Amino acid sequence: MSLPISPISPISPISPESPEQAAKIRPRILAISNQKGGVGKTTTTVNLATAMAAVDKRVLVIDMDPQGNASTSLGIDQKHRTINIYHVLSGEAALDASIVATAIPNLSVIPSGVDLAAAELELVDLENRQARLKNALENQGLGWDFILIDCPPSLGLLTLNALVAADAVMVPLQAEFLALEGISHLVRTIERVKKSFNPRLEIQGIVLTMVDKRNNLSEMVESDVRGFFGAKVYTTTIPRNVRISEAPSHGKPVLIYDLQSKGSRAYLDLAGEVLKREHNHGVAA
């Protein structure tokens, strides 16, 4: 499959390293998380990963949501999910054995599976239950530039595993009235995880999603969020866009489904901001 992004992408391609160099680079791990569902978390994960892959970044998506929407959005059929992230967390399979290549060059995924719904209960009795993903990635997670973890819409053990493994958290935030109230819970959780399990964890950025510029409420929420979080909020906002909503049913990121749509353009801009922020942070982006 030819990815029709690079010629018009606002992101400057970086020359890929040699296989020997790539194997030595520790990937940058970003958890895409919000305990509230329906905020564009999976859509952001999938399209950010696609845009990064388009500029020669080696990207792995980990689908930690039992609903498996990231896997579906990347065109992964159920028959290719027999070994999935559940088996990695439970210790039944090595991380490498669960990786499935997508039709998009440079982009692979560890899919979710139906078994993952039971993982919250099963993990409770396992040793180092909060660090199962971290340990799996440390043992076999090299060879990627970025690992993006699509978290479930809750703050249970699956999300905790993602936060313990991650370097930073990206928070998709829907432009709605109760947005700030919901994010406050996540911020407190991030601080607890940072104090107890993962001192390097930080908020990488907050992206406003489902923004309707015709709606005064969206503008008010955006103003409040920027006033509260300042530079942590990306300049790019993701608009309400019918093509974004349609793309998952075709098993494609919106960047592949309709490159010319407003949603696609917004995610390209967001990816440019993310890579710039990572570069300024000292990450080879």
C-alpha positions as CSV (number, residue, x, y, z in Angstrom):
1,M,0.0,0.0,0.0
2,S,1.4,3.4,-0.9
3,L,0.9,6.1,1.7
4,P,-0.1,9.3,0.0
5,I,1.1,11.6,2.7
6,S,4.8,12.5,2.4
7,P,4.6,14.8,-0.7
8,I,2.3,17.3,1.1
9,S,3.2,16.6,4.7
10,P,4.2,19.7,6.8
11,I,6.6,17.4,8.7
12,S,10.2,17.4,7.4
13,P,11.3,13.7,6.8
14,I,14.3,12.6,8.8
15,S,16.8,10.2,7.2
16,P,16.3,6.8,8.8
17,E,19.2,5.3,10.8
18,S,20.9,2.1,9.8
19,P,19.4,-1.2,11.1
20,E,22.4,-1.4,13.6
21,Q,21.7,2.1,14.9
22,A,18.0,1.6,15.1
23,A,18.4,-1.5,17.2
24,K,20.3,0.5,19.8
25,I,17.7,3.4,20.1
26,R,15.3,3.3,23.0
27,P,11.9,4.2,21.6
28,R,9.9,7.2,23.0
29,I,6.8,5.8,24.6
30,L,3.6,7.9,24.6
31,A,0.4,6.9,26.3
32,I,-2.7,8.4,24.8
33,S,-5.1,8.5,27.7
34,N,-8.3,10.1,29.0
35,Q,-10.6,8.3,31.4
36,K,-13.6,9.7,29.6
37,G,-14.7,7.8,26.5
38,G,-15.6,9.2,23.2
39,V,-13.0,12.0,23.2
40,G,-11.1,11.0,20.1
41,K,-8.4,9.0,21.9
42,T,-8.2,6.1,19.5
43,T,-8.6,8.3,16.5
44,T,-5.7,10.5,17.7
45,T,-3.5,7.4,18.4
46,V,-4.1,5.9,14.9
47,N,-3.7,9.0,12.9
48,L,-0.8,10.4,14.8
49,A,1.0,7.0,14.3
50,T,0.1,7.1,10.6
51,A,1.5,10.6,10.1
52,M,4.7,9.7,12.0
53,A,5.1,6.6,9.8
54,A,4.7,8.7,6.7
55,V,8.0,10.6,7.5
56,D,10.0,7.4,8.1
57,K,9.5,7.0,11.8
58,R,9.2,3.4,12.9
59,V,6.0,3.3,14.9
60,L,4.4,0.6,17.0
61,V,0.8,1.1,18.3
62,I,-0.2,-0.9,21.4
63,D,-4.0,-1.4,21.6
64,M,-4.7,-1.6,25.3
65,D,-8.4,-1.0,25.0
66,P,-10.5,-4.2,25.2
67,Q,-12.8,-2.7,22.6
68,G,-10.0,-3.1,20.1
69,N,-10.9,0.0,18.1
70,A,-7.3,0.9,17.3
71,S,-6.8,-2.6,15.8
72,T,-9.9,-2.2,13.7
73,S,-9.0,1.3,12.6
74,L,-5.7,-0.1,11.3
75,G,-7.4,-2.8,9.3
76,I,-6.3,-5.8,11.6
77,D,-8.7,-8.7,11.1
78,Q,-9.8,-10.8,14.0
79,K,-7.9,-13.8,12.7
80,H,-4.7,-11.8,13.2
81,R,-5.4,-11.1,16.8
82,T,-5.0,-14.6,18.2
83,I,-1.8,-13.5,19.9
84,N,-2.4,-10.0,21.3
85,I,-1.5,-7.7,24.2
86,Y,-3.4,-9.9,26.7
87,H,-0.9,-12.7,26.1
88,V,2.0,-10.3,26.6
89,L,0.6,-8.9,29.9
90,S,-0.2,-12.4,31.2
91,G,3.3,-13.7,30.3
92,E,1.9,-16.2,27.8
93,A,3.7,-14.6,24.8
94,A,6.7,-12.5,24.1
95,L,6.1,-8.9,22.9
96,D,7.6,-9.6,19.5
97,A,5.3,-12.6,18.9
98,S,2.2,-10.3,19.2
99,I,3.3,-7.7,16.7
100,V,1.2,-7.4,13.4
101,A,2.4,-5.4,10.5
102,T,-0.2,-3.0,9.0
103,A,-0.7,-2.1,5.3
104,I,1.0,1.2,6.2
105,P,4.8,1.2,5.8
106,N,6.8,1.7,9.1
107,L,3.6,1.1,11.2
108,S,2.8,-2.1,13.2
109,V,0.4,-2.8,16.0
110,I,0.0,-5.1,19.0
111,P,-3.7,-5.8,18.7
112,S,-6.3,-6.0,21.4
113,G,-8.4,-9.2,21.8
114,V,-11.5,-10.4,23.5
115,D,-9.4,-11.8,26.4
116,L,-8.3,-8.4,27.4
117,A,-11.6,-7.6,29.0
118,A,-10.7,-10.1,31.8
119,A,-7.2,-8.8,32.2
120,E,-8.1,-6.2,34.9
121,L,-9.2,-9.0,37.2
122,E,-6.4,-11.4,36.3
123,L,-3.6,-8.9,36.6
124,V,-4.5,-8.3,40.3
125,D,-2.9,-11.6,41.3
126,L,0.2,-11.4,39.2
127,E,3.6,-10.3,40.4
128,N,4.5,-6.7,39.5
129,R,1.0,-6.2,38.1
130,Q,1.5,-2.5,37.4
131,A,4.8,-3.1,35.4
132,R,3.9,-6.0,33.1
133,L,3.9,-3.9,30.0
134,K,7.0,-1.9,31.1
135,N,9.0,-5.1,31.6
136,A,7.9,-6.6,28.3
137,L,8.9,-3.4,26.4
138,E,12.3,-3.2,28.2
139,N,13.1,-6.8,27.2
140,Q,12.0,-6.6,23.5
141,G,10.9,-3.0,22.7
142,L,13.9,-1.8,20.7
143,G,13.8,-1.0,16.9
144,W,11.0,1.6,17.1
145,D,11.2,5.3,17.2
146,F,7.9,5.8,18.8
147,I,5.5,3.5,20.7
148,L,2.0,4.9,21.1
149,I,-0.3,3.2,23.6
150,D,-4.0,3.5,23.1
151,C,-5.4,3.3,26.7
152,P,-8.9,2.2,27.7
153,P,-11.4,4.9,28.9
154,S,-10.8,4.1,32.6
155,L,-8.1,4.4,35.2
156,G,-7.7,0.7,36.0
157,L,-4.8,-1.7,35.8
158,L,-4.5,-1.6,32.0
159,T,-4.1,2.2,32.0
160,L,-1.8,2.0,35.0
161,N,0.4,-0.4,33.0
162,A,0.5,2.1,30.1
163,L,1.4,5.0,32.4
164,V,4.2,3.0,34.2
165,A,5.7,2.0,30.8
166,A,5.4,5.5,29.2
167,D,7.7,8.4,29.1
168,A,4.9,10.8,28.7
169,V,1.1,11.1,28.3
170,M,-0.8,12.8,25.5
171,V,-4.4,13.8,26.5
172,P,-7.1,14.2,23.9
173,L,-9.7,16.5,25.4
174,Q,-13.1,17.0,23.9
175,A,-14.2,20.6,23.6
176,E,-17.2,20.3,26.0
177,F,-18.3,21.9,29.2
178,L,-17.2,19.2,31.6
179,A,-13.8,18.7,30.0
180,L,-11.7,20.3,32.7
181,E,-13.5,18.4,35.5
182,G,-12.7,15.1,33.8
183,I,-9.1,15.8,33.1
184,S,-8.4,16.8,36.7
185,H,-8.8,13.1,37.7
186,L,-6.3,12.0,35.1
187,V,-3.7,14.7,36.2
188,R,-4.0,13.5,39.8
189,T,-3.5,9.9,38.6
190,I,-0.4,10.9,36.6
191,E,1.1,12.6,39.6
192,R,0.5,9.5,41.8
193,V,2.1,7.2,39.1
194,K,5.0,9.6,38.8
195,K,5.6,9.6,42.6
196,S,5.1,5.8,43.1
197,F,6.2,4.0,40.0
198,N,7.5,6.2,37.2
199,P,9.4,9.4,38.0
200,R,10.1,10.3,34.4
201,L,6.3,10.5,33.5
202,E,5.1,13.8,32.3
203,I,2.2,15.3,30.3
204,Q,3.5,15.6,26.8
205,G,0.6,17.6,25.6
206,I,-3.1,18.2,25.5
207,V,-5.0,18.2,22.2
208,L,-8.5,19.6,21.9
209,T,-10.7,17.3,19.8
210,M,-14.2,17.6,18.2
211,V,-13.9,21.4,18.1
212,D,-16.7,23.2,16.3
213,K,-15.6,26.7,15.5
214,R,-19.2,27.7,14.8
215,N,-20.1,26.9,18.4
216,N,-19.5,29.5,21.1
217,L,-19.2,26.7,23.7
218,S,-16.2,25.2,21.9
219,E,-14.4,28.6,21.9
220,M,-15.2,29.0,25.6
221,V,-13.9,25.6,26.5
222,E,-10.7,26.1,24.4
223,S,-10.1,29.4,26.1
224,D,-10.5,27.8,29.6
225,V,-8.2,24.9,28.8
226,R,-5.5,27.1,27.3
227,G,-5.8,29.4,30.3
228,F,-5.4,26.5,32.7
229,F,-2.7,24.4,31.0
230,G,-0.9,27.1,29.0
231,A,1.8,25.8,26.6
232,K,0.9,22.1,27.3
233,V,-2.1,22.6,24.9
234,Y,-1.2,22.1,21.3
235,T,-1.9,24.9,18.9
236,T,-3.5,22.5,16.5
237,T,-7.1,21.5,17.3
238,I,-9.0,18.6,15.8
239,P,-12.3,19.6,14.2
240,R,-15.6,17.7,14.1
241,N,-15.4,16.1,10.8
242,V,-17.6,13.4,9.2
243,R,-14.6,11.8,7.4
244,I,-12.9,11.2,10.7
245,S,-16.1,9.4,11.9
246,E,-16.4,7.3,8.7
247,A,-12.8,6.1,8.4
248,P,-12.8,3.4,11.1
249,S,-15.7,1.5,9.4
250,H,-13.4,1.2,6.4
251,G,-10.5,-0.1,8.5
252,K,-8.4,2.9,7.7
253,P,-7.0,6.0,9.4
254,V,-8.6,9.1,8.1
255,L,-5.2,10.1,6.6
256,I,-5.6,7.1,4.3
257,Y,-9.4,7.3,3.9
258,D,-9.5,10.9,2.8
259,L,-6.2,12.8,2.8
260,Q,-7.8,16.1,1.7
261,S,-10.3,16.3,4.6
262,K,-10.0,18.9,7.3
263,G,-9.6,16.1,9.8
264,S,-6.6,14.7,8.0
265,R,-5.0,18.1,7.6
266,A,-5.4,18.7,11.3
267,Y,-3.7,15.4,12.3
268,L,-0.8,16.2,10.0
269,D,-0.4,19.5,11.7
270,L,-0.6,17.8,15.1
271,A,2.0,15.3,14.2
272,G,4.3,18.2,13.1
273,E,3.8,19.8,16.5
274,V,4.4,16.5,18.4
275,L,7.7,15.8,16.6
276,K,8.8,19.4,17.1
277,R,8.0,19.2,20.8
278,E,9.8,15.9,21.1
279,H,12.8,17.3,19.3
280,N,12.9,20.3,21.6
281,H,12.7,17.9,24.6
282,G,15.9,16.3,23.4
283,V,14.4,13.3,21.6
284,A,15.8,12.5,18.2
285,A,12.5,13.3,16.3
